[in-house]
Amino acid sequence: MKKLWNYGWNIYRQHEEGFNYLIFGFLAFVLNYLLYALFEGLLGLHYIVATVLSWVLAVIFAYWTNRNFVFKSKNQGSAGLLREFASFIGARIATELLELLLMYLLVDVAGANSYAAKIVGQIAVIVSNYFLSKLWIFKEKK
């Protein structure tokens, strides 16, 4: 059993960033989806409004987890943190616009269920966010 544990732990350590992104990305997805269901399903808000509200809260969670647990940012000082946060928000706004476009196309144009469309949109967002974070926002400065 210890050998299996060590093997698994070694694989995790070799790909820690990717595993952590999947874990915290999944948690952000769950938070986003549950908040969407609350806002759209229980409170009866329009799906676009529900999407934006759930996005705002999920982005705050995502920034904190990406900074501290996934990419382990070393950025310090108010100027560096502000630049990093602004980049993060800018990238997230771009991917939120992608999600809103997909939601509109799938729900209003194609007639798909809004919850199914939300899942499709979130998959596109998660993949896009990883690459934007890895290659631009939390890229180690040389």
N, CA and C of each residue as an Amber inpcrd file, in Angstrom:
protein
   426
   0.8250000  -1.1950000   0.0000000   0.0000000   0.0000000   0.0000000
   0.8690000   1.2590000   0.0000000   1.9330000   1.2270000   0.8110000
   2.8370000   2.3860000   0.8790000   3.4960000   2.6340000  -0.4820000
   3.8270000   1.5650000  -1.1930000   4.4420000   1.7000000  -2.5040000
   3.4700000   2.3720000  -3.4900000   2.2210000   1.9630000  -3.4370000
   1.1990000   2.5640000  -4.2940000   1.0030000   4.0420000  -3.9400000
   0.9510000   4.3480000  -2.6470000   0.8220000   5.7330000  -2.1910000
   1.9910000   6.5770000  -2.6980000   3.2160000   6.0660000  -2.5510000
   4.4050000   6.7990000  -3.0070000   4.3830000   7.0130000  -4.5170000
   3.9400000   6.0000000  -5.2510000   3.8360000   6.1120000  -6.7030000
   2.8550000   7.2260000  -7.0760000   1.6750000   7.2040000  -6.4510000
   0.6670000   8.2360000  -6.7100000   1.1530000   9.6190000  -6.3200000
   1.8260000   9.7080000  -5.1800000   2.3440000  10.9910000  -4.7070000
   3.3990000  11.5360000  -5.6640000   4.2530000  10.6590000  -6.1890000
   5.2790000  11.0870000  -7.1530000   4.6500000  11.6140000  -8.4400000
   3.6020000  10.9600000  -8.9000000   2.9150000  11.4370000 -10.1100000
   2.2920000  12.8040000  -9.8410000   1.6700000  12.9460000  -8.6750000
   1.0820000  14.2360000  -8.3150000   2.1510000  15.3280000  -8.2980000
   3.2790000  15.0660000  -7.6580000   4.3470000  16.0680000  -7.5460000
   4.9040000  16.4560000  -8.9210000   4.9700000  15.4960000  -9.8340000
   5.4860000  15.7900000 -11.1730000   4.5380000  16.6950000 -11.9560000
   3.2450000  16.5910000 -11.6700000   2.2220000  17.3370000 -12.4130000
   1.3390000  18.1460000 -11.4680000   1.9500000  18.6460000 -10.4030000
   1.2020000  19.3260000  -9.3360000   0.3540000  20.4880000  -9.8500000
   0.9120000  21.3200000 -10.6850000   0.1760000  22.4780000 -11.1900000
  -1.0760000  22.0500000 -11.9500000  -0.9280000  21.0880000 -12.8290000
  -2.0730000  20.6040000 -13.6020000  -3.1450000  19.9710000 -12.7250000
  -2.7220000  19.1340000 -11.7860000  -3.6850000  18.5110000 -10.8710000
  -4.3890000  19.5750000 -10.0200000  -3.6240000  20.5240000  -9.4920000
  -4.2250000  21.5720000  -8.6710000  -5.1880000  22.4310000  -9.4770000
  -4.8280000  22.7040000 -10.7450000  -5.7430000  23.4720000 -11.5850000
  -7.0350000  22.6970000 -11.8070000  -6.9230000  21.4090000 -12.0430000
  -8.1340000  20.5980000 -12.2250000  -8.9880000  20.5850000 -10.9630000
  -8.3580000  20.4380000  -9.8130000  -9.0940000  20.3920000  -8.5470000
  -9.7890000  21.7270000  -8.2860000  -9.0240000  22.8140000  -8.3210000
  -9.6070000  24.1200000  -8.0100000 -10.4730000  24.6370000  -9.1490000
 -10.1500000  24.2530000 -10.3720000 -11.0240000  24.5870000 -11.4970000
 -12.3690000  23.8930000 -11.3680000 -12.3360000  22.6350000 -10.9320000
 -13.5770000  21.9050000 -10.7110000 -14.3850000  22.5570000  -9.5920000
 -13.7160000  22.9560000  -8.5060000 -14.4200000  23.6190000  -7.4080000
 -15.0150000  24.9570000  -7.8550000 -14.2750000  25.7180000  -8.6690000
 -14.7960000  26.9810000  -9.1940000 -15.9870000  26.7130000 -10.1160000
 -15.8980000  25.6490000 -10.9240000 -17.0140000  25.2600000 -11.7980000
 -18.2440000  24.9180000 -10.9670000 -18.0670000  24.1160000  -9.9210000
 -19.1900000  23.7320000  -9.0630000 -19.8010000  24.9730000  -8.4130000
 -18.9500000  25.8410000  -7.8850000 -19.4410000  27.0770000  -7.2750000
 -20.2150000  27.9040000  -8.2960000 -19.6460000  28.0880000  -9.4790000
 -20.2830000  28.8520000 -10.5440000 -21.6310000  28.2350000 -10.9190000
 -21.6630000  26.9320000 -11.0890000 -22.8840000  26.2460000 -11.5240000
 -23.9590000  26.3060000 -10.4400000 -23.5760000  26.0840000  -9.1770000
 -24.5500000  26.1390000  -8.0850000 -25.1040000  27.5520000  -7.9130000
 -24.2330000  28.5440000  -8.0120000 -24.7040000  29.9210000  -7.9300000
 -25.6210000  30.2570000  -9.1020000 -25.2800000  29.7580000 -10.2930000
 -26.1390000  29.9580000 -11.4600000 -27.5200000  29.3430000 -11.2020000
 -27.5340000  28.1270000 -10.7020000 -28.8130000  27.4650000 -10.4120000
 -29.6080000  28.2410000  -9.3640000 -28.9300000  28.7690000  -8.3690000
 -29.5890000  29.5770000  -7.3440000 -30.1950000  30.8340000  -7.9590000
 -29.3850000  31.5690000  -8.7290000 -29.8430000  32.8300000  -9.2910000
 -30.9110000  32.6330000 -10.3720000 -30.7140000  31.6520000 -11.2540000
 -31.6350000  31.4490000 -12.3680000 -32.8370000  30.6160000 -11.9370000
 -32.5670000  29.5050000 -11.2600000 -33.6430000  28.5770000 -10.9170000
 -34.4700000  29.0070000  -9.7230000 -33.8190000  29.3390000  -8.6300000
 -34.5540000  29.6700000  -7.4120000 -35.0100000  31.1250000  -7.3630000
 -34.1610000  32.0420000  -7.8100000 -34.5170000  33.4550000  -7.7520000
 -35.2010000  33.9500000  -9.0240000 -35.1540000  33.1230000 -10.0860000
 -35.8560000  33.4580000 -11.3210000 -35.2260000  34.5650000 -12.1530000
 -33.9250000  34.8020000 -11.9680000 -33.2510000  35.8240000 -12.7640000
 -33.0500000  35.3210000 -14.1970000 -32.9860000  36.2440000 -15.1480000
 -32.7020000  35.8960000 -16.5410000 -31.3650000  35.1510000 -16.6010000
 -31.2380000  34.2010000 -17.5160000 -30.0280000  33.3780000 -17.5470000
 -28.7530000  34.1930000 -17.7690000 -28.8300000  35.2960000 -18.4870000
 -27.6410000  36.1290000 -18.6990000 -27.2420000  36.8050000 -17.3810000
 -28.2010000  37.3530000 -16.6520000 -27.9300000  37.9900000 -15.3640000
 -27.3750000  36.9530000 -14.3830000 -27.9840000  35.7800000 -14.3510000
 -27.5300000  34.7000000 -13.4670000 -26.1050000  34.2730000 -13.8200000
 -25.7970000  34.2330000 -15.1120000 -24.4510000  33.8620000 -15.5620000
 -23.4240000  34.8860000 -15.0850000 -23.7320000  36.1610000 -15.2250000
 -22.7940000  37.2160000 -14.8240000 -22.5860000  37.2100000 -13.3080000
 -23.6610000  37.1170000 -12.5360000 -23.5270000  37.1200000 -11.0760000
 -22.7280000  35.9160000 -10.5750000 -23.0260000  34.7430000 -11.1170000
 -22.2870000  33.5530000 -10.6860000 -20.8240000  33.6590000 -11.0940000
 -20.5720000  34.2820000 -12.2360000 -19.2050000  34.4780000 -12.7120000
 -18.4050000  35.3680000 -11.7640000 -18.9730000  36.4850000 -11.3330000
 -18.2570000  37.4230000 -10.4640000 -17.7770000  36.7110000  -9.2000000
 -18.6520000  35.9650000  -8.5690000 -18.2910000  35.2850000  -7.3230000
 -17.2900000  34.1550000  -7.5660000 -17.4500000  33.4370000  -8.6610000
 -16.5150000  32.3560000  -8.9780000 -15.1310000  32.9000000  -9.3330000
 -15.0630000  34.0600000  -9.9690000 -13.7710000  34.6570000 -10.3390000
 -12.9810000  35.0630000  -9.1030000 -13.6480000  35.6010000  -8.1120000
 -12.9600000  35.9680000  -6.8710000 -12.3490000  34.7170000  -6.2370000
 -13.1220000  33.6430000  -6.1740000 -12.6210000  32.3700000  -5.6570000
 -11.4600000  31.8640000  -6.5130000 -11.6070000  31.9290000  -7.8300000
 -10.5830000  31.4160000  -8.7500000  -9.2740000  32.1890000  -8.6370000
  -9.3550000  33.5040000  -8.5060000  -8.1150000  34.2840000  -8.3830000
  -7.3490000  33.8480000  -7.1410000  -8.0360000  33.7780000  -6.0360000
  -7.3850000  33.4080000  -4.7810000  -6.7640000  32.0110000  -4.8720000
  -7.4840000  31.0360000  -5.4070000  -6.9460000  29.6770000  -5.4740000
  -5.8400000  29.5520000  -6.5200000  -6.0120000  30.2030000  -7.6770000
  -4.9650000  30.1390000  -8.7060000  -3.6810000  30.7830000  -8.2170000
  -3.8080000  31.9200000  -7.5770000  -2.6410000  32.6370000  -7.0820000
  -1.9020000  31.8440000  -6.0170000  -2.6240000  31.2700000  -5.0760000
  -2.0080000  30.6390000  -3.9120000  -1.7190000  29.1500000  -4.0570000
  -2.5490000  28.4140000  -4.7660000  -2.4130000  26.9630000  -4.7710000
  -2.0330000  26.3570000  -6.1190000  -2.3740000  27.0290000  -7.2130000
  -2.0870000  26.4490000  -8.5300000  -0.7590000  26.9740000  -9.0630000
  -0.6850000  28.2650000  -9.3000000   0.5130000  28.8370000  -9.9120000
   1.4960000  29.3880000  -8.8840000   1.0830000  29.4380000  -7.6220000
   1.9320000  29.8540000  -6.4950000   2.7130000  31.1330000  -6.8190000
   1.9420000  32.1630000  -7.1150000   2.5170000  33.4450000  -7.5190000
   3.4190000  34.0210000  -6.4420000   4.5360000  34.5430000  -6.8760000
   5.4960000  35.1870000  -5.9760000   5.3640000  36.7050000  -6.0490000
   4.4130000  37.1950000  -6.8290000   4.2070000  38.6340000  -6.9750000
   3.9370000  39.2740000  -5.6330000   4.6860000  40.3050000  -5.3180000
   4.5400000  41.0340000  -4.0580000   4.4090000  42.5190000  -4.3710000
   4.0040000  43.2720000  -3.3810000   3.8900000  44.7160000  -3.5550000
   2.6030000  45.0830000  -4.2620000   2.1070000  46.2600000  -3.9490000
   0.8100000  46.6430000  -4.4980000   0.8130000  46.7650000  -6.0120000
   1.8940000  47.2710000  -6.6100000   1.9370000  47.4200000  -8.0700000
   1.8990000  46.0560000  -8.7530000   2.6980000  45.1090000  -8.2560000
   2.7160000  43.7690000  -8.8410000   1.3980000  43.0390000  -8.6740000
   0.8160000  43.1450000  -7.4920000  -0.4730000  42.4910000  -7.2350000
  -1.5810000  43.1110000  -8.0780000  -1.5520000  44.4220000  -8.2060000
  -2.5670000  45.1000000  -9.0090000  -2.4680000  44.6890000 -10.4740000
  -1.2400000  44.6170000 -10.9950000  -1.0290000  44.1700000 -12.3800000
  -1.5370000  42.7450000 -12.5660000  -1.1810000  41.8760000 -11.6350000
  -1.5940000  40.4840000 -11.7140000  -3.1170000  40.3640000 -11.6520000
  -3.7360000  41.0510000 -10.6950000  -5.1860000  40.9870000 -10.5420000
  -5.8910000  41.5630000 -11.7660000  -5.3860000  42.6900000 -12.2820000
  -5.9890000  43.3000000 -13.4770000  -5.8800000  42.3630000 -14.6790000
  -4.7380000  41.7030000 -14.8300000  -4.5710000  40.7280000 -15.9200000
  -5.5410000  39.5740000 -15.7550000  -5.6700000  39.1070000 -14.5240000
  -6.5740000  37.9910000 -14.2350000  -8.0070000  38.3820000 -14.5810000
  -8.4300000  39.5470000 -14.1130000  -9.7960000  40.0180000 -14.3750000
 -10.0020000  40.2340000 -15.8720000  -9.0210000  40.8370000 -16.5480000
  -9.1300000  41.0520000 -17.9930000  -9.3110000  39.7540000 -18.7560000
  -8.5130000  38.7610000 -18.4050000  -8.6290000  37.4600000 -19.0690000
  -9.9690000  36.8130000 -18.7600000 -10.4100000  36.9410000 -17.5110000
 -11.6890000  36.3400000 -17.1160000 -12.8650000  37.0510000 -17.7830000
 -12.7460000  38.3530000 -17.9880000 -13.8020000  39.0640000 -18.7180000
 -13.8850000  38.5420000 -20.1470000 -12.7280000  38.3360000 -20.7710000
 -12.7080000  37.8140000 -22.1410000 -13.3550000  36.4290000 -22.2080000
 -13.0360000  35.5660000 -21.2490000 -13.6200000  34.2230000 -21.2910000
 -15.0910000  34.2400000 -20.8490000 -15.4820000  35.2180000 -20.0330000
 -16.9020000  35.3560000 -19.6880000 -17.6980000  35.7900000 -20.9120000
 -17.1210000  36.6760000 -21.7220000 -17.7870000  37.0660000 -22.9730000
 -17.9350000  35.8560000 -23.8920000 -16.9170000  34.9980000 -23.9180000
 -17.0040000  33.7530000 -24.6790000 -18.1650000  32.8980000 -24.1570000
 -18.2660000  32.7650000 -22.8300000 -19.3490000  31.9700000 -22.2550000
 -20.7150000  32.5810000 -22.5750000 -20.8370000  33.9010000 -22.4560000
 -22.1120000  34.5560000 -22.7630000 -22.5010000  34.3520000 -24.2240000
 -21.5230000  34.4390000 -25.1140000 -21.7870000  34.1980000 -26.5330000
 -22.2580000  32.7600000 -26.7490000 -21.5460000  31.8130000 -26.1320000
 -21.9570000  30.4130000 -26.2640000 -23.3470000  30.1770000 -25.6770000
 -23.6310000  30.7890000 -24.5210000 -24.9540000  30.6570000 -23.9100000
 -26.0280000  31.2070000 -24.8490000 -25.7970000  32.3730000 -25.4080000
 -26.7510000  32.9730000 -26.3180000 -26.9790000  32.0780000 -27.5510000
 -25.8630000  31.6460000 -28.1480000 -25.9840000  30.8150000 -29.3490000
 -26.6960000  29.4870000 -29.0560000 -26.3490000  28.8800000 -27.9310000
 -26.9400000  27.5790000 -27.6180000 -28.3850000  27.6910000 -27.1340000
 -28.6790000  28.6900000 -26.3090000 -30.0280000  28.8060000 -25.7430000
 -30.9760000  29.5200000 -26.7040000 -30.6340000  30.7390000 -27.1030000
 -31.5610000  31.5360000 -27.9170000 -31.5860000  31.1340000 -29.3840000
 -30.4340000  30.7820000 -29.9260000 -30.3880000  30.4470000 -31.3480000
 -30.7110000  28.9690000 -31.5790000 -30.0490000  28.0820000 -30.8230000
 -30.2180000  26.6480000 -31.0590000 -31.3360000  26.0230000 -30.2100000
 -31.8320000  26.7450000 -29.2010000 -32.9270000  26.2180000 -28.3840000
 -32.5160000  25.1710000 -27.3710000 -31.2480000  25.1550000 -26.9950000
 -30.7590000  24.1640000 -26.0280000 -31.1960000  24.5500000 -24.6130000
 -31.1820000  23.5830000 -23.7400000 -31.4520000  23.7930000 -22.3230000
 -30.3500000  24.6740000 -21.7400000 -30.7150000  25.6720000 -20.9310000
 -29.7150000  26.6090000 -20.4180000 -28.7110000  25.9470000 -19.4870000
 -29.1160000  24.8960000 -18.7700000 -28.1830000  24.2110000 -17.8690000
 -27.1490000  23.4030000 -18.6590000 -27.5830000  22.7780000 -19.7340000
 -26.6510000  22.0550000 -20.6030000 -25.7090000  23.0460000 -21.2870000
 -26.2560000  24.1770000 -21.7250000 -25.4330000  25.2030000 -22.3650000
 -24.4020000  25.7500000 -21.3860000 -24.7920000  25.8660000 -20.1350000
 -23.8720000  26.3520000 -19.1010000 -22.6770000  25.4160000 -18.9630000
 -22.9020000  24.1310000 -19.0190000 -21.8060000  23.1540000 -18.9210000
 -20.8740000  23.2890000 -20.1200000 -21.4320000  23.3930000 -21.3190000
 -20.6120000  23.5630000 -22.5190000 -19.7800000  24.8370000 -22.4080000
 -20.4080000  25.9220000 -21.9930000 -19.6990000  27.1880000 -21.8260000
 -18.5920000  27.0920000 -20.7990000 -18.8590000  26.4180000 -19.6960000
 -17.8560000  26.2860000 -18.6400000 -16.6490000  25.4660000 -19.0860000
 -16.8660000  24.4530000 -19.8940000 -15.7440000  23.6610000 -20.4030000
 -14.8300000  24.5440000 -21.2560000 -15.4290000  25.3340000 -22.1410000
 -14.6330000  26.2440000 -22.9780000 -13.8940000  27.2630000 -22.1200000
 -14.5470000  27.7550000 -21.0850000 -13.9590000  28.7570000 -20.1930000
 -12.7880000  28.1720000 -19.4040000 -12.9690000  26.9850000 -18.8410000
 -11.9210000  26.3710000 -18.0190000 -10.6470000  26.1350000 -18.8330000
 -10.8080000  25.6130000 -20.0250000  -9.6410000  25.3600000 -20.8790000
  -8.9610000  26.6830000 -21.2540000  -9.7400000  27.6590000 -21.6620000
  -9.1810000  28.9690000 -22.0290000  -8.4960000  29.6310000 -20.8380000
  -9.1110000  29.5670000 -19.6770000  -8.5390000  30.1980000 -18.4880000
  -7.2060000  29.5820000 -18.0890000  -7.0820000  28.2710000 -18.2370000
  -5.8060000  27.6350000 -17.8770000  -4.6820000  28.2000000 -18.7360000
  -4.8960000  28.2330000 -20.0280000  -3.8300000  28.6930000 -20.9120000
  -3.5310000  30.1820000 -20.7290000  -4.5530000  30.9790000 -20.5130000
  -4.3130000  32.4020000 -20.2450000  -3.5410000  32.5940000 -18.9370000
  -3.9050000  31.8390000 -17.9150000  -3.2060000  31.9440000 -16.6290000
  -1.7720000  31.4640000 -16.7290000  -1.5820000  30.3380000 -17.3680000
  -0.2500000  29.7240000 -17.4770000   0.6950000  30.5760000 -18.3350000
   0.1950000  31.0360000 -19.4650000   1.0700000  31.6940000 -20.4300000
   1.1710000  33.2120000 -20.2630000   0.2310000  33.8160000 -19.5040000
   0.2250000  35.2750000 -19.4240000   0.1700000  35.7950000 -17.9990000
  -0.8260000  35.4080000 -17.2320000  -1.0670000  36.0360000 -15.9230000
  -0.0320000  35.6330000 -14.8800000   0.1410000  34.3340000 -14.6840000
   1.0400000  33.8570000 -13.6280000   2.3630000  33.3520000 -14.1690000
   2.6970000  33.7900000 -15.3830000   3.9770000  33.4160000 -15.9930000
   5.1010000  33.9840000 -15.1440000   6.0520000  33.1250000 -14.8280000
   7.1930000  33.5880000 -14.0190000   8.0110000  34.5930000 -14.7970000
   8.2800000  35.7020000 -14.1630000   9.0900000  36.7450000 -14.7760000
  10.5640000  36.3690000 -14.6900000  11.2970000  36.5800000 -15.7730000
  12.7170000  36.2180000 -15.7900000  13.5680000  37.3860000 -15.4290000
